[in-house]
Amino acid sequence: MGDGFRRSQVSDRIPRVASGTYAAVPLRKPLGDWQAAVVRMASLDPITTEIVRMRCAVYHDCKT
Amino acid sequence: MAADAILEEHLAAHPGVLEQLNLARDAAWTVVDNRLLGLCEQRIREILGVADSAQLANWHADASLSATERACLAFTEEYMIDVANLSDESAAAVRTVLGDQAMVDFVSALLVVEQRQRIALTWATVFGEAK
């Protein structure tokens, strides 16, 4: 994926909280673990999975 | 049917995923004030049409709600309807009453409770009620 695509998808919003502020560890860790567990599932084919992931990332402004 | 039961039935074949999902749920309710998160969860259920009552449908007129609860309910409504276009004003209002760290915790917890409700609603709609 080229830089042009990435630049066009990255928000120019001003951050709404101070840089370096993350969810508290007791919440951040299970959230990360849950997302990792979902990614490890294999029922859905990789291409469909990636299309859905990219669509969600763009819509949620995840900068991925 | 409650979201928990729907998730448990449909994730029975994926116990690892269910466990992580439930750990995230437990953490959300540990990190954020339960009354505040409960109000927002109730509003989420009302917006999705799965609540038993619409007790918060007119929350704007409820003078008993605190400034924090009002800011978080307004945020929740925008989050539910169009998260990509959530207004700076609504985000700033939550930041003002909670501060940076608690705001990030609140939004993360909101994601957890909203996700559970949406997944349960989707599965109940597509596959029918749990047996």
N, CA and C atoms of all chains as a GROMACS GRO file, in nm:
protein
  585
    1MET      N    1   0.084  -0.120   0.000
    1MET     CA    2   0.000   0.000   0.000
    1MET      C    3   0.088   0.125   0.000
    2GLY      N    4   0.062   0.219  -0.092
    2GLY     CA    5   0.151   0.332  -0.108
    2GLY      C    6   0.132   0.441  -0.004
    3ASP      N    7   0.231   0.533   0.001
    3ASP     CA    8   0.221   0.642   0.099
    3ASP      C    9   0.103   0.733   0.070
    4GLY      N   10   0.073   0.748  -0.062
    4GLY     CA   11  -0.038   0.835  -0.098
    4GLY      C   12  -0.168   0.790  -0.036
    5PHE      N   13  -0.190   0.658  -0.038
    5PHE     CA   14  -0.311   0.605   0.023
    5PHE      C   15  -0.310   0.631   0.172
    6ARG      N   16  -0.197   0.602   0.234
    6ARG     CA   17  -0.188   0.620   0.380
    6ARG      C   18  -0.213   0.765   0.419
    7ARG      N   19  -0.151   0.859   0.348
    7ARG     CA   20  -0.169   0.999   0.383
    7ARG      C   21  -0.315   1.040   0.371
    8SER      N   22  -0.381   0.986   0.265
    8SER     CA   23  -0.520   1.028   0.244
    8SER      C   24  -0.612   0.972   0.351
    9GLN      N   25  -0.568   0.868   0.420
    9GLN     CA   26  -0.654   0.803   0.518
    9GLN      C   27  -0.626   0.847   0.661
   10VAL      N   28  -0.521   0.928   0.680
   10VAL     CA   29  -0.485   0.967   0.815
   10VAL      C   30  -0.551   1.099   0.851
   11SER      N   31  -0.614   1.102   0.964
   11SER     CA   32  -0.686   1.222   1.007
   11SER      C   33  -0.589   1.335   1.041
   12ASP      N   34  -0.633   1.458   1.014
   12ASP     CA   35  -0.554   1.574   1.055
   12ASP      C   36  -0.614   1.639   1.179
   13ARG      N   37  -0.696   1.565   1.249
   13ARG     CA   38  -0.758   1.619   1.369
   13ARG      C   39  -0.653   1.647   1.476
   14ILE      N   40  -0.685   1.745   1.559
   14ILE     CA   41  -0.603   1.770   1.676
   14ILE      C   42  -0.638   1.666   1.781
   15PRO      N   43  -0.537   1.602   1.842
   15PRO     CA   44  -0.567   1.500   1.944
   15PRO      C   45  -0.657   1.556   2.054
   16ARG      N   46  -0.750   1.472   2.100
   16ARG     CA   47  -0.847   1.518   2.199
   16ARG      C   48  -0.800   1.494   2.342
   17VAL      N   49  -0.696   1.416   2.358
   17VAL     CA   50  -0.637   1.397   2.491
   17VAL      C   51  -0.486   1.412   2.475
   18ALA      N   52  -0.417   1.429   2.587
   18ALA     CA   53  -0.273   1.449   2.583
   18ALA      C   54  -0.204   1.328   2.522
   19SER      N   55  -0.101   1.357   2.442
   19SER     CA   56  -0.023   1.250   2.381
   19SER      C   57   0.030   1.157   2.490
   20GLY      N   58   0.025   1.028   2.462
   20GLY     CA   59   0.077   0.932   2.560
   20GLY      C   60  -0.024   0.888   2.664
   21THR      N   61  -0.148   0.931   2.649
   21THR     CA   62  -0.252   0.886   2.743
   21THR      C   63  -0.316   0.760   2.687
   22TYR      N   64  -0.308   0.653   2.762
   22TYR     CA   65  -0.364   0.526   2.719
   22TYR      C   66  -0.460   0.475   2.826
   23ALA      N   67  -0.546   0.384   2.784
   23ALA     CA   68  -0.637   0.322   2.880
   23ALA      C   69  -0.557   0.256   2.991
   24ALA      N   70  -0.614   0.256   3.110
   24ALA     CA   71  -0.548   0.194   3.224
   24ALA      C   72  -0.516   0.048   3.193
   25VAL      N   73  -0.403   0.003   3.242
   25VAL     CA   74  -0.356  -0.133   3.210
   25VAL      C   75  -0.463  -0.240   3.238
   26PRO      N   76  -0.535  -0.233   3.350
   26PRO     CA   77  -0.636  -0.337   3.376
   26PRO      C   78  -0.741  -0.348   3.266
   27LEU      N   79  -0.758  -0.241   3.189
   27LEU     CA   80  -0.854  -0.245   3.078
   27LEU      C   81  -0.782  -0.263   2.944
   28ARG      N   82  -0.667  -0.200   2.930
   28ARG     CA   83  -0.595  -0.207   2.802
   28ARG      C   84  -0.552  -0.349   2.769
   29LYS      N   85  -0.504  -0.422   2.867
   29LYS     CA   86  -0.454  -0.557   2.841
   29LYS      C   87  -0.565  -0.652   2.794
   30PRO      N   88  -0.679  -0.661   2.865
   30PRO     CA   89  -0.782  -0.752   2.814
   30PRO      C   90  -0.840  -0.708   2.680
   31LEU      N   91  -0.842  -0.576   2.654
   31LEU     CA   92  -0.888  -0.531   2.523
   31LEU      C   93  -0.794  -0.580   2.414
   32GLY      N   94  -0.666  -0.567   2.438
   32GLY     CA   95  -0.567  -0.615   2.341
   32GLY      C   96  -0.574  -0.766   2.324
   33ASP      N   97  -0.590  -0.836   2.436
   33ASP     CA   98  -0.597  -0.982   2.431
   33ASP      C   99  -0.722  -1.029   2.357
   34TRP      N  100  -0.831  -0.958   2.376
   34TRP     CA  101  -0.956  -0.993   2.307
   34TRP      C  102  -0.939  -0.972   2.157
   35GLN      N  103  -0.880  -0.861   2.117
   35GLN     CA  104  -0.860  -0.837   1.975
   35GLN      C  105  -0.766  -0.940   1.914
   36ALA      N  106  -0.663  -0.978   1.990
   36ALA     CA  107  -0.570  -1.080   1.941
   36ALA      C  108  -0.640  -1.214   1.926
   37ALA      N  109  -0.728  -1.247   2.021
   37ALA     CA  110  -0.801  -1.374   2.014
   37ALA      C  111  -0.891  -1.377   1.891
   38VAL      N  112  -0.951  -1.264   1.858
   38VAL     CA  113  -1.037  -1.256   1.740
   38VAL      C  114  -0.954  -1.276   1.613
   39VAL      N  115  -0.838  -1.211   1.608
   39VAL     CA  116  -0.753  -1.221   1.490
   39VAL      C  117  -0.706  -1.366   1.469
   40ARG      N  118  -0.689  -1.439   1.578
   40ARG     CA  119  -0.643  -1.578   1.566
   40ARG      C  120  -0.752  -1.672   1.514
   41MET      N  121  -0.876  -1.627   1.513
   41MET     CA  122  -0.984  -1.712   1.462
   41MET      C  123  -0.963  -1.734   1.312
   42ALA      N  124  -1.002  -1.851   1.263
   42ALA     CA  125  -0.972  -1.885   1.124
   42ALA      C  126  -1.095  -1.920   1.042
   43SER      N  127  -1.214  -1.896   1.096
   43SER     CA  128  -1.335  -1.935   1.024
   43SER      C  129  -1.359  -1.850   0.900
   44LEU      N  130  -1.320  -1.724   0.907
   44LEU     CA  131  -1.342  -1.633   0.794
   44LEU      C  132  -1.214  -1.625   0.712
   45ASP      N  133  -1.227  -1.622   0.581
   45ASP     CA  134  -1.107  -1.622   0.497
   45ASP      C  135  -1.028  -1.491   0.515
   46PRO      N  136  -0.898  -1.497   0.492
   46PRO     CA  137  -0.812  -1.381   0.520
   46PRO      C  138  -0.846  -1.256   0.440
   47ILE      N  139  -0.889  -1.273   0.316
   47ILE     CA  140  -0.918  -1.155   0.233
   47ILE      C  141  -1.040  -1.081   0.287
   48THR      N  142  -1.145  -1.154   0.316
   48THR     CA  143  -1.265  -1.090   0.372
   48THR      C  144  -1.232  -1.025   0.506
   49THR      N  145  -1.154  -1.095   0.587
   49THR     CA  146  -1.114  -1.041   0.716
   49THR      C  147  -1.042  -0.908   0.700
   50GLU      N  148  -0.949  -0.903   0.604
   50GLU     CA  149  -0.870  -0.782   0.584
   50GLU      C  150  -0.954  -0.667   0.529
   51ILE      N  151  -1.045  -0.700   0.440
   51ILE     CA  152  -1.133  -0.595   0.386
   51ILE      C  153  -1.217  -0.534   0.499
   52VAL      N  154  -1.270  -0.618   0.583
   52VAL     CA  155  -1.351  -0.568   0.695
   52VAL      C  156  -1.264  -0.487   0.790
   53ARG      N  157  -1.144  -0.538   0.819
   53ARG     CA  158  -1.055  -0.467   0.911
   53ARG      C  159  -1.020  -0.329   0.858
   54MET      N  160  -0.987  -0.322   0.728
   54MET     CA  161  -0.949  -0.193   0.669
   54MET      C  162  -1.067  -0.096   0.669
   55ARG      N  163  -1.185  -0.147   0.638
   55ARG     CA  164  -1.303  -0.060   0.637
   55ARG      C  165  -1.329  -0.003   0.777
   56CYS      N  166  -1.318  -0.089   0.876
   56CYS     CA  167  -1.341  -0.045   1.014
   56CYS      C  168  -1.233   0.055   1.058
   57ALA      N  169  -1.109   0.027   1.020
   57ALA     CA  170  -0.999   0.114   1.061
   57ALA      C  171  -1.014   0.254   1.003
   58VAL      N  172  -1.053   0.261   0.876
   58VAL     CA  173  -1.073   0.392   0.814
   58VAL      C  174  -1.189   0.465   0.880
   59TYR      N  175  -1.299   0.393   0.900
   59TYR     CA  176  -1.416   0.458   0.957
   59TYR      C  177  -1.391   0.503   1.100
   60HIS      N  178  -1.317   0.422   1.175
   60HIS     CA  179  -1.289   0.456   1.315
   60HIS      C  180  -1.168   0.548   1.330
   61ASP      N  181  -1.106   0.583   1.217
   61ASP     CA  182  -0.992   0.674   1.222
   61ASP      C  183  -0.881   0.616   1.310
   62CYS      N  184  -0.853   0.487   1.286
   62CYS     CA  185  -0.755   0.417   1.370
   62CYS      C  186  -0.611   0.440   1.325
   63LYS      N  187  -0.593   0.508   1.212
   63LYS     CA  188  -0.459   0.536   1.162
   63LYS      C  189  -0.378   0.410   1.137
   64THR      N  190  -0.447   0.303   1.095
   64THR     CA  191  -0.374   0.180   1.062
   64THR      C  192  -0.366   0.165   0.912
   65MET      N  193  -3.344  -1.126   2.525
   65MET     CA  194  -3.243  -1.203   2.599
   65MET      C  195  -3.120  -1.116   2.624
   66ALA      N  196  -3.058  -1.137   2.738
   66ALA     CA  197  -2.942  -1.057   2.774
   66ALA      C  198  -2.824  -1.085   2.681
   67ALA      N  199  -2.745  -0.981   2.661
   67ALA     CA  200  -2.630  -0.995   2.572
   67ALA      C  201  -2.538  -1.108   2.617
   68ASP      N  202  -2.519  -1.120   2.747
   68ASP     CA  203  -2.426  -1.222   2.798
   68ASP      C  204  -2.464  -1.362   2.750
   69ALA      N  205  -2.593  -1.394   2.757
   69ALA     CA  206  -2.638  -1.529   2.720
   69ALA      C  207  -2.618  -1.553   2.571
   70ILE      N  208  -2.644  -1.451   2.491
   70ILE     CA  209  -2.628  -1.464   2.345
   70ILE      C  210  -2.481  -1.486   2.311
   71LEU      N  211  -2.395  -1.407   2.372
   71LEU     CA  212  -2.252  -1.421   2.345
   71LEU      C  213  -2.202  -1.557   2.390
   72GLU      N  214  -2.248  -1.601   2.506
   72GLU     CA  215  -2.202  -1.732   2.556
   72GLU      C  216  -2.246  -1.845   2.465
   73GLU      N  217  -2.367  -1.838   2.411
   73GLU     CA  218  -2.411  -1.945   2.323
   73GLU      C  219  -2.332  -1.947   2.193
   74HIS      N  220  -2.318  -1.832   2.132
   74HIS     CA  221  -2.256  -1.830   1.999
   74HIS      C  222  -2.104  -1.842   2.004
   75LEU      N  223  -2.046  -1.818   2.120
   75LEU     CA  224  -1.901  -1.834   2.131
   75LEU      C  225  -1.864  -1.960   2.207
   76ALA      N  226  -1.961  -2.049   2.223
   76ALA     CA  227  -1.934  -2.173   2.297
   76ALA      C  228  -1.822  -2.255   2.232
   77ALA      N  229  -1.814  -2.244   2.101
   77ALA     CA  230  -1.711  -2.320   2.030
   77ALA      C  231  -1.576  -2.248   2.030
   78HIS      N  232  -1.574  -2.129   2.085
   78HIS     CA  233  -1.450  -2.050   2.091
   78HIS      C  234  -1.429  -1.999   2.234
   79PRO      N  235  -1.404  -2.090   2.325
   79PRO     CA  236  -1.395  -2.050   2.466
   79PRO      C  237  -1.286  -1.946   2.495
   80GLY      N  238  -1.179  -1.951   2.418
   80GLY     CA  239  -1.071  -1.854   2.440
   80GLY      C  240  -1.116  -1.713   2.407
   81VAL      N  241  -1.191  -1.699   2.300
   81VAL     CA  242  -1.241  -1.568   2.260
   81VAL      C  243  -1.343  -1.518   2.361
   82LEU      N  244  -1.432  -1.608   2.404
   82LEU     CA  245  -1.533  -1.570   2.503
   82LEU      C  246  -1.467  -1.526   2.633
   83GLU      N  247  -1.366  -1.598   2.673
   83GLU     CA  248  -1.296  -1.563   2.797
   83GLU      C  249  -1.235  -1.422   2.788
   84GLN      N  250  -1.170  -1.393   2.676
   84GLN     CA  251  -1.108  -1.260   2.661
   84GLN      C  252  -1.215  -1.151   2.656
   85LEU      N  253  -1.323  -1.180   2.588
   85LEU     CA  254  -1.432  -1.082   2.579
   85LEU      C  255  -1.488  -1.053   2.718
   86ASN      N  256  -1.502  -1.157   2.797
   86ASN     CA  257  -1.556  -1.138   2.932
   86ASN      C  258  -1.456  -1.070   3.024
   87LEU      N  259  -1.329  -1.097   3.004
   87LEU     CA  260  -1.228  -1.027   3.084
   87LEU      C  261  -1.230  -0.877   3.053
   88ALA      N  262  -1.248  -0.844   2.926
   88ALA     CA  263  -1.258  -0.702   2.888
   88ALA      C  264  -1.382  -0.639   2.952
   89ARG      N  265  -1.492  -0.713   2.953
   89ARG     CA  266  -1.615  -0.663   3.018
   89ARG      C  267  -1.590  -0.637   3.166
   90ASP      N  268  -1.530  -0.733   3.232
   90ASP     CA  269  -1.505  -0.718   3.376
   90ASP      C  270  -1.414  -0.598   3.403
   91ALA      N  271  -1.314  -0.581   3.317
   91ALA     CA  272  -1.220  -0.470   3.336
   91ALA      C  273  -1.290  -0.336   3.315
   92ALA      N  274  -1.378  -0.330   3.217
   92ALA     CA  275  -1.449  -0.205   3.190
   92ALA      C  276  -1.527  -0.161   3.313
   93TRP      N  277  -1.593  -0.256   3.378
   93TRP     CA  278  -1.674  -0.222   3.495
   93TRP      C  279  -1.590  -0.201   3.619
   94THR      N  280  -1.465  -0.241   3.613
   94THR     CA  281  -1.374  -0.216   3.725
   94THR      C  282  -1.312  -0.077   3.716
   95VAL      N  283  -1.284  -0.034   3.595
   95VAL     CA  284  -1.210   0.090   3.573
   95VAL      C  285  -1.299   0.214   3.577
   96VAL      N  286  -1.423   0.199   3.534
   96VAL     CA  287  -1.513   0.316   3.524
   96VAL      C  288  -1.622   0.308   3.631
   97ASP      N  289  -1.659   0.424   3.683
   97ASP     CA  290  -1.768   0.434   3.781
   97ASP      C  291  -1.891   0.359   3.729
   98ASN      N  292  -1.942   0.267   3.809
   98ASN     CA  293  -2.048   0.179   3.762
   98ASN      C  294  -2.180   0.251   3.732
   99ARG      N  295  -2.210   0.353   3.811
   99ARG     CA  296  -2.335   0.426   3.781
   99ARG      C  297  -2.324   0.496   3.646
  100LEU      N  298  -2.209   0.558   3.623
  100LEU     CA  299  -2.188   0.630   3.497
  100LEU      C  300  -2.193   0.534   3.378
  101LEU      N  301  -2.119   0.426   3.387
  101LEU     CA  302  -2.116   0.330   3.276
  101LEU      C  303  -2.251   0.262   3.258
  102GLY      N  304  -2.320   0.240   3.369
  102GLY     CA  305  -2.454   0.180   3.361
  102GLY      C  306  -2.553   0.269   3.290
  103LEU      N  307  -2.546   0.399   3.317
  103LEU     CA  308  -2.633   0.493   3.246
  103LEU      C  309  -2.605   0.489   3.096
  104CYS      N  310  -2.477   0.490   3.063
  104CYS     CA  311  -2.441   0.492   2.921
  104CYS      C  312  -2.478   0.360   2.853
  105GLU      N  313  -2.463   0.249   2.924
  105GLU     CA  314  -2.504   0.121   2.867
  105GLU      C  315  -2.655   0.118   2.845
  106GLN      N  316  -2.728   0.171   2.940
  106GLN     CA  317  -2.874   0.177   2.924
  106GLN      C  318  -2.910   0.259   2.800
  107ARG      N  319  -2.843   0.372   2.781
  107ARG     CA  320  -2.872   0.456   2.663
  107ARG      C  321  -2.834   0.382   2.534
  108ILE      N  322  -2.724   0.309   2.538
  108ILE     CA  323  -2.684   0.228   2.422
  108ILE      C  324  -2.794   0.128   2.388
  109ARG      N  325  -2.846   0.060   2.490
  109ARG     CA  326  -2.950  -0.040   2.468
  109ARG      C  327  -3.077   0.026   2.415
  110GLU      N  328  -3.106   0.144   2.462
  110GLU     CA  329  -3.224   0.216   2.411
  110GLU      C  330  -3.207   0.251   2.264
  111ILE      N  331  -3.091   0.300   2.229
  111ILE     CA  332  -3.066   0.339   2.089
  111ILE      C  333  -3.071   0.217   1.996
  112LEU      N  334  -3.021   0.104   2.045
  112LEU     CA  335  -3.022  -0.018   1.964
  112LEU      C  336  -3.158  -0.088   1.965
  113GLY      N  337  -3.248  -0.042   2.051
  113GLY     CA  338  -3.381  -0.101   2.055
  113GLY      C  339  -3.388  -0.231   2.130
  114VAL      N  340  -3.296  -0.252   2.224
  114VAL     CA  341  -3.298  -0.378   2.299
  114VAL      C  342  -3.322  -0.355   2.449
  115ALA      N  343  -3.350  -0.232   2.487
  115ALA     CA  344  -3.375  -0.203   2.629
  115ALA      C  345  -3.519  -0.237   2.666
  116ASP      N  346  -3.538  -0.271   2.792
  116ASP     CA  347  -3.674  -0.301   2.840
  116ASP      C  348  -3.757  -0.174   2.853
  117SER      N  349  -3.690  -0.062   2.875
  117SER     CA  350  -3.761   0.065   2.887
  117SER      C  351  -3.674   0.176   2.828
  118ALA      N  352  -3.738   0.290   2.802
  118ALA     CA  353  -3.665   0.404   2.745
  118ALA      C  354  -3.650   0.513   2.850
  119GLN      N  355  -3.598   0.475   2.964
  119GLN     CA  356  -3.594   0.567   3.078
  119GLN      C  357  -3.502   0.686   3.056
  120LEU      N  358  -3.410   0.675   2.960
  120LEU     CA  359  -3.316   0.785   2.936
  120LEU      C  360  -3.345   0.857   2.803
  121ALA      N  361  -3.457   0.825   2.743
  121ALA     CA  362  -3.487   0.886   2.613
  121ALA      C  363  -3.492   1.038   2.622
  122ASN      N  364  -3.535   1.088   2.738
  122ASN     CA  365  -3.546   1.232   2.756
  122ASN      C  366  -3.451   1.280   2.867
  123TRP      N  367  -3.331   1.224   2.869
  123TRP     CA  368  -3.238   1.254   2.977
  123TRP      C  369  -3.198   1.402   2.980
  124HIS      N  370  -3.206   1.470   2.867
  124HIS     CA  371  -3.170   1.612   2.864
  124HIS      C  372  -3.251   1.694   2.964
  125ALA      N  373  -3.374   1.648   2.989
  125ALA     CA  374  -3.463   1.722   3.079
  125ALA      C  375  -3.454   1.675   3.223
  126ASP      N  376  -3.367   1.579   3.250
  126ASP     CA  377  -3.356   1.523   3.385
  126ASP      C  378  -3.252   1.602   3.466
  127ALA      N  379  -3.303   1.686   3.554
  127ALA     CA  380  -3.214   1.773   3.632
  127ALA      C  381  -3.135   1.698   3.738
  128SER      N  382  -3.171   1.574   3.762
  128SER     CA  383  -3.100   1.498   3.866
  128SER      C  384  -2.965   1.445   3.818
  129LEU      N  385  -2.944   1.448   3.689
  129LEU     CA  386  -2.817   1.397   3.635
  129LEU      C  387  -2.705   1.499   3.657
  130SER      N  388  -2.588   1.450   3.690
  130SER     CA  389  -2.474   1.537   3.713
  130SER      C  390  -2.415   1.587   3.581
  131ALA      N  391  -2.327   1.685   3.592
  131ALA     CA  392  -2.261   1.738   3.472
  131ALA      C  393  -2.180   1.628   3.403
  132THR      N  394  -2.116   1.544   3.482
  132THR     CA  395  -2.038   1.433   3.425
  132THR      C  396  -2.129   1.336   3.350
  133GLU      N  397  -2.240   1.301   3.412
  133GLU     CA  398  -2.333   1.207   3.348
  133GLU      C  399  -2.391   1.266   3.220
  134ARG      N  400  -2.421   1.394   3.222
  134ARG     CA  401  -2.478   1.458   3.103
  134ARG      C  402  -2.375   1.462   2.989
  135ALA      N  403  -2.253   1.496   3.024
  135ALA     CA  404  -2.149   1.502   2.920
  135ALA      C  405  -2.126   1.363   2.860
  136CYS      N  406  -2.124   1.263   2.945
  136CYS     CA  407  -2.096   1.127   2.897
  136CYS      C  408  -2.215   1.069   2.820
  137LEU      N  409  -2.336   1.104   2.859
  137LEU     CA  410  -2.452   1.057   2.783
  137LEU      C  411  -2.457   1.122   2.644
  138ALA      N  412  -2.426   1.250   2.638
  138ALA     CA  413  -2.423   1.318   2.507
  138ALA      C  414  -2.315   1.256   2.418
  139PHE      N  415  -2.200   1.229   2.478
  139PHE     CA  416  -2.090   1.165   2.405
  139PHE      C  417  -2.136   1.027   2.355
  140THR      N  418  -2.200   0.952   2.442
  140THR     CA  419  -2.244   0.816   2.407
  140THR      C  420  -2.340   0.818   2.289
  141GLU      N  421  -2.430   0.912   2.288
  141GLU     CA  422  -2.526   0.919   2.178
  141GLU      C  423  -2.455   0.945   2.045
  142GLU      N  424  -2.362   1.038   2.044
  142GLU     CA  425  -2.288   1.065   1.919
  142GLU      C  426  -2.202   0.945   1.882
  143TYR      N  427  -2.141   0.884   1.980
  143TYR     CA  428  -2.057   0.766   1.958
  143TYR      C  429  -2.138   0.656   1.891
  144MET      N  430  -2.261   0.637   1.937
  144MET     CA  431  -2.345   0.530   1.884
  144MET      C  432  -2.393   0.560   1.743
  145ILE      N  433  -2.425   0.686   1.718
  145ILE     CA  434  -2.490   0.719   1.591
  145ILE      C  435  -2.388   0.736   1.478
  146ASP      N  436  -2.275   0.799   1.506
  146ASP     CA  437  -2.175   0.820   1.400
  146ASP      C  438  -2.039   0.849   1.466
  147VAL      N  439  -1.971   0.744   1.505
  147VAL     CA  440  -1.848   0.761   1.582
  147VAL      C  441  -1.740   0.838   1.506
  148ALA      N  442  -1.740   0.825   1.373
  148ALA     CA  443  -1.636   0.891   1.295
  148ALA      C  444  -1.655   1.042   1.292
  149ASN      N  445  -1.774   1.087   1.324
  149ASN     CA  446  -1.801   1.231   1.320
  149ASN      C  447  -1.839   1.286   1.456
  150LEU      N  448  -1.793   1.222   1.559
  150LEU     CA  449  -1.818   1.270   1.695
  150LEU      C  450  -1.759   1.410   1.709
  151SER      N  451  -1.837   1.501   1.763
  151SER     CA  452  -1.795   1.641   1.762
  151SER      C  453  -1.685   1.671   1.863
  152ASP      N  454  -1.603   1.769   1.828
  152ASP     CA  455  -1.499   1.814   1.920
  152ASP      C  456  -1.561   1.867   2.049
  153GLU      N  457  -1.677   1.929   2.037
  153GLU     CA  458  -1.743   1.986   2.155
  153GLU      C  459  -1.783   1.877   2.255
  154SER      N  460  -1.837   1.769   2.204
  154SER     CA  461  -1.878   1.660   2.294
  154SER      C  462  -1.757   1.594   2.358
  155ALA      N  463  -1.651   1.578   2.280
  155ALA     CA  464  -1.529   1.518   2.336
  155ALA      C  465  -1.468   1.611   2.440
  156ALA      N  466  -1.467   1.740   2.411
  156ALA     CA  467  -1.409   1.837   2.505
  156ALA      C  468  -1.489   1.843   2.634
  157ALA      N  469  -1.620   1.827   2.623
  157ALA     CA  470  -1.704   1.830   2.744
  157ALA      C  471  -1.671   1.714   2.836
  158VAL      N  472  -1.648   1.597   2.778
  158VAL     CA  473  -1.611   1.480   2.860
  158VAL      C  474  -1.472   1.501   2.920
  159ARG      N  475  -1.383   1.554   2.840
  159ARG     CA  476  -1.248   1.578   2.891
  159ARG      C  477  -1.249   1.677   3.008
  160THR      N  478  -1.334   1.776   2.997
  160THR     CA  479  -1.343   1.877   3.103
  160THR      C  480  -1.387   1.815   3.236
  161VAL      N  481  -1.485   1.726   3.230
  161VAL     CA  482  -1.538   1.671   3.356
  161VAL      C  483  -1.459   1.552   3.407
  162LEU      N  484  -1.392   1.480   3.317
  162LEU     CA  485  -1.319   1.360   3.361
  162LEU      C  486  -1.168   1.377   3.366
  163GLY      N  487  -1.114   1.460   3.279
  163GLY     CA  488  -0.969   1.466   3.263
  163GLY      C  489  -0.923   1.362   3.161
  164ASP      N  490  -0.798   1.373   3.119
  164ASP     CA  491  -0.748   1.289   3.010
  164ASP      C  492  -0.755   1.139   3.041
  165GLN      N  493  -0.697   1.100   3.152
  165GLN     CA  494  -0.688   0.955   3.181
  165GLN      C  495  -0.826   0.892   3.196
  166ALA      N  496  -0.910   0.955   3.274
  166ALA     CA  497  -1.044   0.898   3.295
  166ALA      C  498  -1.126   0.902   3.167
  167MET      N  499  -1.100   1.000   3.081
  167MET     CA  500  -1.173   1.003   2.954
  167MET      C  501  -1.134   0.885   2.867
  168VAL      N  502  -1.004   0.857   2.859
  168VAL     CA  503  -0.959   0.743   2.779
  168VAL      C  504  -1.015   0.613   2.837
  169ASP      N  505  -1.015   0.602   2.967
  169ASP     CA  506  -1.072   0.482   3.030
  169ASP      C  507  -1.222   0.471   2.999
  170PHE      N  508  -1.291   0.584   3.008
  170PHE     CA  509  -1.435   0.583   2.981
  170PHE      C  510  -1.464   0.541   2.837
  171VAL      N  511  -1.392   0.599   2.742
  171VAL     CA  512  -1.418   0.567   2.601
  171VAL      C  513  -1.384   0.421   2.572
  172SER      N  514  -1.278   0.372   2.633
  172SER     CA  515  -1.241   0.231   2.614
  172SER      C  516  -1.349   0.140   2.672
  173ALA      N  517  -1.399   0.175   2.790
  173ALA     CA  518  -1.505   0.095   2.852
  173ALA      C  519  -1.633   0.104   2.770
  174LEU      N  520  -1.659   0.221   2.716
  174LEU     CA  521  -1.778   0.239   2.632
  174LEU      C  522  -1.770   0.148   2.510
  175LEU      N  523  -1.651   0.138   2.452
  175LEU     CA  524  -1.630   0.047   2.339
  175LEU      C  525  -1.666  -0.095   2.379
  176VAL      N  526  -1.623  -0.136   2.497
  176VAL     CA  527  -1.648  -0.274   2.541
  176VAL      C  528  -1.798  -0.301   2.556
  177VAL      N  529  -1.869  -0.212   2.625
  177VAL     CA  530  -2.011  -0.239   2.648
  177VAL      C  531  -2.092  -0.223   2.519
  178GLU      N  532  -2.053  -0.129   2.435
  178GLU     CA  533  -2.123  -0.109   2.308
  178GLU      C  534  -2.102  -0.229   2.216
  179GLN      N  535  -1.978  -0.277   2.212
  179GLN     CA  536  -1.944  -0.391   2.126
  179GLN      C  537  -2.026  -0.514   2.165
  180ARG      N  538  -2.037  -0.538   2.294
  180ARG     CA  539  -2.114  -0.655   2.340
  180ARG      C  540  -2.259  -0.645   2.296
  181GLN      N  541  -2.316  -0.527   2.310
  181GLN     CA  542  -2.457  -0.510   2.272
  181GLN      C  543  -2.476  -0.524   2.122
  182ARG      N  544  -2.387  -0.467   2.045
  182ARG     CA  545  -2.402  -0.475   1.899
  182ARG      C  546  -2.382  -0.618   1.850
  183ILE      N  547  -2.281  -0.685   1.902
  183ILE     CA  548  -2.257  -0.824   1.860
  183ILE      C  549  -2.377  -0.911   1.895
  184ALA      N  550  -2.426  -0.896   2.018
  184ALA     CA  551  -2.540  -0.978   2.061
  184ALA      C  552  -2.662  -0.951   1.975
  185LEU      N  553  -2.688  -0.823   1.946
  185LEU     CA  554  -2.803  -0.788   1.864
  185LEU      C  555  -2.789  -0.847   1.724
  186THR      N  556  -2.670  -0.836   1.668
  186THR     CA  557  -2.647  -0.889   1.533
  186THR      C  558  -2.668  -1.039   1.530
  187TRP      N  559  -2.610  -1.108   1.625
  187TRP     CA  560  -2.625  -1.254   1.625
  187TRP      C  561  -2.768  -1.297   1.650
  188ALA      N  562  -2.836  -1.230   1.740
  188ALA     CA  563  -2.976  -1.265   1.768
  188ALA      C  564  -3.062  -1.241   1.645
  189THR      N  565  -3.028  -1.136   1.570
  189THR     CA  566  -3.106  -1.103   1.450
  189THR      C  567  -3.078  -1.203   1.337
  190VAL      N  568  -2.950  -1.235   1.318
  190VAL     CA  569  -2.912  -1.322   1.207
  190VAL      C  570  -2.942  -1.469   1.236
  191PHE      N  571  -2.911  -1.511   1.357
  191PHE     CA  572  -2.923  -1.654   1.389
  191PHE      C  573  -3.044  -1.689   1.475
  192GLY      N  574  -3.115  -1.589   1.522
  192GLY     CA  575  -3.229  -1.616   1.610
  192GLY      C  576  -3.188  -1.618   1.755
  193GLU      N  577  -3.285  -1.620   1.841
  193GLU     CA  578  -3.258  -1.619   1.985
  193GLU      C  579  -3.186  -1.747   2.027
  194ALA      N  580  -3.108  -1.732   2.132
  194ALA     CA  581  -3.038  -1.848   2.186
  194ALA      C  582  -3.140  -1.950   2.236
  195LYS      N  583  -3.102  -2.079   2.226
  195LYS     CA  584  -3.195  -2.185   2.268
  195LYS      C  585  -3.182  -2.214   2.416
   0.00000   0.00000   0.00000
